[in-house]
Amino acid sequence: MVKPMKIAVAGTGYVGLVAGVCFAEKGHDVTCVDVDEAKVKRMEAGESPIYEEGLEELMQKNNAAGRLHYTTDYAGAYRDKDAIFIGVGTPEQPDGSANLNYIATVSRQIAESVERDCLVVVKSTVPVGTNDKVEQFIHDFLVRDVKVEVASNPEFLAQGSAVRDTLHAARIIIGTESREAEALLKKIYEPFGLPIVSVNRRSAEMIKYASNDFLALKISYMNDIANLCELVGADIDAVAEGMSYDARIGANFLKAGIGYGGSCFPKDTKALKYLAGQYGYQLKTVEAAVDVNAVQKTRLYQKACKRMITFDGLKVAVLGLAFKPGTDDLREAPSLDNVELLLENGAQIMAYDPVAAQNFQRFYPAGASGKGSITYVETPEEALQDANICFIFTEWEQIRGLSPETFKERMRIPLVYDGRNVYDVQRMKEAGIEYYSIGR
């Protein structure tokens, strides 16, 4: 059995908190560091600050077992650890580059706090070459005579399934520049029993971007094909099914819709495009994916504009706000773009989402907004009541479970624009619903 390691994790967002909890679940002693005292107290009480299936239960289990701790005292947390994982945000800047200020802040804190040799592991998504800079930055500010190495260990979790993706990952990518760093990281991950791909640091950094951008390319390609399907009379669902049997293509990420969102694909495609530009190279495929996605987000709204004279004063049901089911994350969610357009044009929105409504109110508080207004409701049926038009932006099970008859019975005008192809076209037609989806 592997001896438990003493690990600190900087940042308690999707990356940091999930990593810390999963390390504790595998027997390591973990301290999660955050600057927010109120957030730390919530986590100490076993309450997760993010919505993620299975996370809160594992927090409570490992809190009780004494393997999981939380603090704002970074100096105490970093002082005597075997490894310190950095999981802070690297938000997108206006030019598409990654903001590394949080990485720099944590790196300096580590340099000023460590009292023994340790390995610093960057899990945050960072441009190729960043780990080299982090190592130099730490060495520049080291206070004590200790050895600190830096490794890359990018995450490949998907929001809504982050715990499962971490505990049962297809592979663990580690990027190191020494045998000692490689051995320590392998020892940390040994209890996971997962395949480990060991490469150098810059290759690990590139694997993360190349993987995410490839998936974004698949999504944008299928959305582009879906738009063409509408013009030529083909069905994108049938096309995707036919493609999925080809092992060279695979069945995942072939579903057409109103574009990708979240914290990864939008940011990472723009960051890789920016990185290529810094070297004088144009990534035409990635640029195309970015452009297709930007247009795709409001495709439903543009369709509706061809049908409607105005949205002013109309009661509009909006079903789903999160960028995908299983999360309350709104980063780059298509709902944000569409709700803004609807409110600017005087719509009276009734919005439903089972977990993301509270977060959405930070952008659009309940009540009047622009020419229109927005009200948050507890059920999809309540949102549909007497609605003139309905938009579906997230395929939650609560929305999938609605029968076509529910739309017909509750809506004043049974007019539905489905951005996630939730319902069968023929069934909706038979129920007397004017139904528009993507690529069908």
C-alpha positions in Angstrom: 0.0 0.0 0.0 1.2 3.5 -0.9 2.1 5.7 2.0 -0.3 8.7 2.2 1.2 11.9 0.9 0.8 15.3 2.5 -0.8 17.5 -0.3 -1.9 21.1 -0.5 -4.3 22.3 -3.2 -4.4 26.0 -4.1 -7.9 27.0 -5.3 -11.3 25.4 -4.6 -13.1 25.8 -7.8 -14.0 23.0 -10.2 -10.4 22.0 -10.7 -8.9 22.4 -7.3 -11.7 21.3 -5.0 -12.5 18.2 -7.1 -8.8 17.2 -7.2 -8.4 17.7 -3.5 -11.5 15.7 -2.5 -10.5 12.9 -4.8 -6.9 12.8 -3.5 -8.4 12.5 0.0 -10.7 9.8 -1.1 -7.7 7.8 -2.2 -6.1 8.1 1.2 -3.9 11.2 1.0 -3.9 14.0 3.6 -5.1 17.1 1.8 -5.4 20.7 2.7 -7.4 22.9 0.3 -6.5 26.6 0.3 -8.8 29.5 -0.6 -8.8 33.3 0.1 -12.5 33.3 1.0 -13.0 32.7 4.7 -16.8 32.3 4.3 -16.2 29.7 1.6 -13.8 27.8 3.8 -16.3 27.7 6.7 -18.9 26.3 4.3 -16.5 23.6 3.1 -15.6 22.7 6.7 -19.3 22.2 7.3 -19.4 19.7 4.4 -21.1 22.1 2.0 -19.8 22.3 -1.5 -19.6 25.8 -3.0 -20.2 24.3 -6.5 -22.9 22.0 -7.8 -21.2 18.8 -8.9 -22.7 15.3 -8.6 -21.2 13.2 -5.7 -18.8 16.0 -4.6 -20.6 17.0 -1.4 -21.0 13.4 -0.2 -17.2 12.8 -0.7 -16.4 16.0 1.1 -18.4 15.0 4.1 -17.0 11.5 4.2 -13.3 12.7 4.0 -13.9 15.6 6.4 -15.2 13.1 9.0 -12.2 10.8 8.3 -9.8 13.7 9.0 -8.1 13.5 5.6 -9.6 16.7 4.2 -8.9 20.2 5.6 -9.6 23.8 4.5 -7.8 27.0 5.3 -7.0 30.6 4.3 -3.6 30.3 5.9 -1.5 29.5 2.8 1.8 29.8 4.6 0.8 27.1 7.1 -0.7 24.9 4.3 2.4 25.0 2.0 5.0 24.8 4.7 5.6 21.1 5.0 3.8 19.4 2.1 5.2 16.7 -0.2 3.3 18.2 -3.2 1.4 21.4 -3.8 -1.2 21.4 -6.6 -2.2 24.7 -8.2 -5.8 24.7 -9.4 -6.6 28.4 -9.6 -8.4 30.0 -12.5 -6.7 31.2 -15.7 -9.5 33.4 -17.1 -9.6 34.6 -20.7 -8.4 38.1 -21.4 -9.9 40.4 -24.1 -7.2 39.3 -26.6 -7.9 35.6 -26.0 -4.7 35.0 -23.9 -4.8 33.4 -20.5 -4.6 35.6 -17.4 -1.8 34.1 -15.2 -2.1 36.5 -12.3 -3.6 33.9 -10.0 -0.9 31.4 -10.9 1.8 34.0 -10.2 0.2 35.0 -6.8 0.1 31.4 -5.6 3.7 30.7 -7.0 5.1 33.5 -4.9 3.2 32.4 -1.8 4.6 29.0 -2.2 8.1 30.3 -2.7 7.9 32.4 0.5 6.3 29.6 2.6 7.9 26.2 1.8 10.3 24.9 4.4 11.2 21.5 2.8 11.8 20.1 -0.6 8.5 19.7 -2.5 6.9 19.3 -5.9 4.6 22.0 -7.2 2.1 20.6 -9.7 0.2 22.9 -12.1 -3.3 21.5 -12.8 -4.7 24.7 -14.1 -4.9 25.0 -17.9 -1.9 27.2 -18.9 -0.2 28.2 -22.2 2.7 26.0 -23.3 5.8 27.1 -21.5 4.1 28.4 -18.4 5.4 25.7 -16.1 9.0 26.7 -17.1 8.1 30.2 -16.0 6.5 29.1 -12.8 9.5 27.1 -11.8 11.8 30.1 -12.5 9.4 32.5 -10.7 9.4 30.2 -7.6 13.2 30.0 -7.6 13.4 33.8 -7.9 11.4 34.3 -4.7 12.5 31.3 -2.6 13.2 32.3 1.0 14.8 29.1 2.2 17.4 26.7 0.9 15.0 24.0 -0.4 14.5 22.2 -3.7 11.3 22.9 -5.5 10.5 21.3 -8.9 7.4 22.1 -11.0 5.4 19.5 -12.9 2.4 19.7 -15.3 -0.7 17.6 -14.5 -3.6 18.9 -16.6 -7.2 17.9 -15.8 -9.6 16.4 -18.2 -12.8 16.6 -16.2 -16.2 17.6 -17.5 -18.5 19.7 -15.4 -21.4 17.6 -14.2 -19.3 14.5 -14.1 -16.1 15.9 -12.6 -15.8 13.4 -9.7 -16.3 10.4 -11.9 -14.0 11.8 -14.5 -11.2 12.2 -11.9 -11.6 8.9 -10.1 -12.1 6.9 -13.4 -10.1 8.9 -15.9 -9.2 7.4 -19.2 -5.6 8.5 -18.5 -3.5 10.6 -16.2 -1.1 13.0 -18.0 2.0 14.0 -16.1 4.7 16.3 -17.5 8.0 16.4 -15.6 11.7 17.3 -16.2 13.3 14.9 -13.7 13.0 11.2 -12.7 12.4 12.3 -9.1 9.4 14.5 -10.0 8.0 11.7 -12.2 8.3 9.1 -9.5 6.6 11.3 -6.9 3.6 12.1 -9.1 3.3 8.4 -10.0 3.2 7.6 -6.3 0.5 10.1 -5.7 -1.6 8.6 -8.4 -0.8 5.0 -7.8 -4.0 4.4 -5.6 -6.2 5.6 -8.5 -5.1 2.5 -10.6 -5.3 4.4 -13.8 -3.1 4.5 -16.9 -0.4 7.2 -16.6 1.1 8.9 -19.7 4.4 10.5 -18.7 5.8 13.2 -21.0 7.8 16.4 -20.7 6.2 19.5 -19.3 5.5 21.3 -22.6 4.0 18.2 -24.2 1.7 17.9 -21.2 0.6 21.5 -21.5 -0.1 21.0 -25.2 -2.0 17.7 -24.7 -4.6 19.6 -22.7 -5.1 22.3 -25.3 -5.0 19.9 -28.2 -7.5 17.5 -26.6 -10.1 20.2 -25.7 -9.7 22.0 -29.1 -10.2 18.8 -31.0 -13.5 18.1 -29.2 -14.6 21.7 -29.8 -13.8 21.2 -33.5 -16.0 18.1 -33.5 -18.9 20.0 -32.0 -18.6 23.0 -34.4 -18.2 20.7 -37.4 -21.4 18.9 -36.5 -23.2 22.2 -35.9 -22.1 23.3 -39.3 -23.3 20.1 -40.9 -26.6 20.5 -39.0 -27.1 23.9 -40.5 -26.5 22.5 -44.0 -28.9 19.5 -43.2 -31.7 22.0 -42.7 -31.1 23.5 -46.2 -30.9 20.2 -48.0 -33.6 18.4 -46.1 -31.4 15.9 -44.3 -31.7 14.9 -40.6 -28.6 15.6 -38.4 -29.6 12.9 -35.9 -29.6 10.3 -38.7 -26.4 11.6 -40.1 -24.7 11.5 -36.7 -25.9 7.9 -36.1 -24.5 6.8 -39.4 -21.2 8.5 -38.6 -20.9 7.0 -35.1 -20.4 3.5 -36.3 -17.1 4.4 -37.9 -14.5 3.6 -35.3 -12.3 6.3 -36.7 -14.9 9.0 -35.8 -16.6 7.6 -32.7 -19.9 8.4 -31.2 -19.0 11.1 -28.7 -19.4 14.9 -29.5 -21.5 14.3 -32.6 -24.7 15.9 -31.1 -25.7 19.1 -32.9 -27.1 22.1 -30.9 -26.6 25.7 -30.2 -22.9 25.6 -29.5 -20.5 24.7 -26.7 -20.0 26.7 -23.5 -18.4 26.2 -20.1 -15.1 27.1 -18.7 -12.9 25.0 -21.1 -13.8 24.9 -24.8 -14.4 28.6 -25.4 -11.4 29.7 -23.4 -9.0 27.0 -24.6 -9.8 27.5 -28.3 -9.1 31.2 -28.1 -6.0 30.6 -26.0 -4.5 28.2 -28.5 -5.4 30.5 -31.4 -3.6 33.3 -29.5 -0.5 31.1 -28.8 -0.2 30.2 -32.4 -0.4 33.9 -33.3 2.5 34.6 -31.0 4.6 32.3 -33.1 3.4 33.7 -36.3 1.2 30.7 -37.1 -2.5 30.6 -38.0 -4.5 27.7 -36.7 -7.3 27.9 -39.3 -9.2 24.9 -38.1 -9.4 26.2 -34.5 -10.4 29.7 -35.8 -13.2 28.1 -37.8 -14.5 26.3 -34.7 -14.5 29.6 -32.7 -16.4 31.4 -35.5 -19.0 28.7 -36.0 -19.7 28.5 -32.3 -20.1 32.3 -32.0 -22.8 32.3 -34.7 -24.4 29.0 -33.5 -25.3 30.4 -30.1 -28.0 32.7 -31.3 -29.2 30.6 -34.3 -32.5 29.7 -32.5 -33.2 33.4 -31.8 -32.5 34.3 -35.4 -34.9 31.5 -36.5 -37.5 32.9 -34.2 -37.1 36.4 -35.6 -38.1 35.2 -39.0 -41.3 33.9 -37.5 -42.2 36.7 -35.1 -43.1 40.3 -35.8 -41.9 41.3 -32.3 -41.0 39.9 -28.8 -42.3 43.0 -27.1 -44.8 42.1 -24.4 -44.7 38.4 -25.3 -44.5 35.8 -22.6 -41.4 33.7 -23.4 -40.6 30.4 -21.6 -36.9 29.7 -21.2 -36.1 26.2 -20.2 -32.5 25.6 -19.1 -29.9 28.2 -18.2 -26.7 26.2 -17.4 -24.4 25.6 -20.3 -25.0 21.8 -19.9 -27.0 19.5 -17.6 -25.4 18.5 -14.3 -23.8 21.8 -13.4 -24.7 25.3 -12.3 -21.9 26.8 -14.4 -23.0 29.7 -16.7 -19.6 30.5 -18.3 -20.2 31.0 -22.0 -23.7 29.5 -21.7 -25.8 30.2 -24.8 -28.7 31.2 -22.5 -26.9 34.4 -21.6 -26.6 35.6 -25.2 -30.2 34.7 -26.0 -31.8 36.1 -22.8 -30.0 39.4 -23.4 -31.5 39.7 -26.9 -34.9 38.7 -25.7 -34.9 41.3 -22.8 -33.6 44.0 -25.1 -36.6 43.4 -27.4 -39.2 43.5 -24.6 -39.8 39.8 -23.8 -41.5 38.9 -20.5 -39.3 35.9 -19.7 -40.3 33.0 -17.4 -37.0 31.1 -16.7 -36.5 27.6 -15.4 -33.4 25.8 -14.4 -33.2 23.2 -11.6 -29.8 24.4 -10.2 -28.4 27.4 -12.2 -31.2 29.9 -11.6 -29.6 31.5 -8.6 -26.3 32.0 -10.4 -28.2 33.4 -13.4 -29.7 36.1 -11.2 -26.3 37.6 -10.7 -26.5 38.6 -14.4 -30.2 39.2 -14.6 -32.0 39.8 -11.3 -35.7 39.0 -11.1 -37.9 41.9 -12.3 -37.6 44.4 -15.0 -34.5 44.4 -17.2 -34.0 46.6 -20.3 -37.4 46.7 -22.1 -38.4 43.3 -20.8 -38.6 41.4 -17.5 -37.5 38.1 -16.1 -39.2 35.9 -13.5 -37.6 32.7 -12.2 -40.0 29.7 -11.6 -39.7 26.4 -9.8 -40.9 24.0 -12.5 -40.8 23.8 -16.4 -44.6 23.6 -16.4 -44.9 26.9 -14.6 -42.6 28.5 -17.2 -44.8 27.2 -20.0 -48.1 28.4 -18.6 -49.7 30.7 -21.1 -46.4 31.3 -23.0 -46.4 32.6 -26.5 -43.1 31.0 -27.3 -40.6 28.6 -25.7 -36.8 28.3 -26.0 -34.9 25.2 -24.8 -31.2 25.9 -24.0 -30.3 23.0 -21.7 -31.4 19.4 -21.9 -32.0 18.7 -18.2 -33.9 15.5 -17.4 -36.7 17.6 -15.9 -37.1 19.1 -19.4 -36.6 15.9 -21.3 -39.4 14.4 -19.2 -42.0 16.8 -20.5 -44.5 15.3 -22.9 -45.4 17.0 -26.2 -48.9 17.3 -24.8 -47.7 19.4 -21.9 -46.5 22.1 -24.3 -49.8 21.9 -26.2 -52.0 22.2 -23.1 -50.0 24.8 -21.2 -48.8 27.2 -23.8 -51.0 29.9 -25.3 -49.3 29.4 -28.6 -47.5 26.0 -28.9 -44.4 27.4 -30.5 -41.1 25.7 -29.5 -37.5 26.4 -30.4 -35.3 23.5 -29.2 -31.6 24.2 -29.1 -30.7 20.7 -27.9 -32.9 18.5 -30.1 -34.6 17.1 -27.1 -37.8 15.9 -28.7 -38.9 13.7 -31.6 -39.9 15.9 -34.5 -42.8 13.7 -35.6 -44.3 13.4 -32.1 -44.2 17.2 -31.6 -45.9 17.6 -34.9 -48.6 15.1 -34.1 -49.3 16.9 -30.8 -50.0 20.1 -32.8 -46.8 21.9 -31.8 -44.9 24.2 -34.2 -41.5 22.9 -33.5 -38.1 24.0 -34.6 -34.8 22.3 -33.7 -31.2 22.2 -35.1 -30.5 20.3 -38.3 -33.8 18.5 -38.5 
